[in-house]
Amino acid sequence: MDRYHCTVVGDSGSGKTTFLREMHDTFPGLSIWIDDTDAGGISGRDLEDATTVRSASEARAATASRIRWVCDSAMEVIDAVREIAHTYHETTGYPVQVVVDEAHRHLPDSESKSSASENTLAAMLHEDRDKGVKVVIASQDPQDFYYPPVKQCKYLVWVGPPSTFHRGFIRYYNLKDLDGGGLPSDRFEYAVIRPTEPPHAVYRGETREVYG
């Protein structure tokens, strides 16, 4: 999953945020987590350090840069994040991961599909993988996502046991009886799913306690 867009879903308390923390911490490049759950500015490595690389040795050191960008709204910073991602990849050659939780709030829905081309997050999903950018969108309920941007995600990661309100999505995408086993049955377990026909689980695991 290192270089492919993916969708992460999981009910409240399933371990979804723990999984995202692990993805953010272990990505082999610059990872930017857009966090609009609280206000307060930038935390983690300074933006200037992450985007200004003067030598090959600095570029190598930058392969594990982490930014948690705390903001009031993801939409207020997503344009800047995209520019940073492009600059970093062009400068270093290393990949960039952008993590957006509750991403359904920041993607166009079916009623505003005419504005999808003006939505920066949707544009990143459609256009930026060739620029070394991987986008991770997450939500409690995958049914909240409007389909066209999400179809750019090569993987669906399901964390924890599904809830009753997930049944329609599971039935529609034929996920109940996955090749390689069903959906996770316990908190903090996850299945990485390729949404092929039929869909199949390409990897299964459990998030590490240190990220809880």
Salt bridges, closest charged atoms under 4 A:
GLU22 OE2 - ARG208 NE 3.29
ASP35 OD2 - ARG68 NE 3.02
ASP36 OD1 - ARG105 NH2 3.03
ASP36 OD2 - HIS106 NE2 2.93
GLU58 OE1 - ARG54 NH1 3.87
ASP101 OD1 - LYS16 NZ 3.15
GLU102 OE1 - HIS104 ND1 3.95
GLU127 OE1 - ARG82 NH2 3.03
ASP128 OD2 - ARG82 NE 2.85
ASP128 OD2 - HIS86 NE2 2.89
ASP144 OD2 - HIS104 NE2 3.96
